[in-house]
Amino acid sequence: MAEQRKGITVRAMSQKQYVFLIGALYTQHVRGEISEEEFALLLRGLVAEDMDGAHWTFAPQTGAWLRVDSEEWLEGEPRGPLIVALPAEASVLMSEVNAWLQEIDDSMPPPRPREPAPTLVPTPSPVLAPEPSPPASSDVRVFCVACGHRLKAGAAFCSYCGKPTG
């Protein structure tokens, strides 16, 4: 719904409508139908406000959304629908933009019905095999704790350093 204020139309529009509007102006500028000055003036007048109150424009040359932060423009993404104050010159283009959007909407296939979410069936947890019991105490020490040499099976003393194994 649009609201008229002294030759300016204030209206909400989707981001897609805003991009088409800027694109239409850019196309007219590239074709020479509007001058560089007119194009710059229209772009300055077409700053949009998102649902967070941030001010945005769309750069057709780069395809980037730009948010004003103090005196510089930073790339980002606006949130939600936009509120745009359209000068009279841009308002004339809106009927053309709306016609383009309607053509696109009409040419798109209808949305597919959503499939129901799969039902989650609990799965039993895997049965873990019991841990093997430790080997008999005579097999536990394979290396001498004092010198690190390999012990002979069942040895009470290390054959290298002579320290007891137990």
Secondary structure, 3 states (H helix, E strand, C coil): CEEEECCEEEEEECHHHHHHHHHHHHHHHHCCCCCHHHHHHHHHHCCEECCCCCEEEEECCCCEEEEEECCEEEEECCCCCEEEEEEHHHHHHHHHHHHHHHHHHHHCCCCCCCCCCCCCCCCCCCCCCCCCCCCCHHHHCCECCCCCCECCCCCCECCCCCCECC
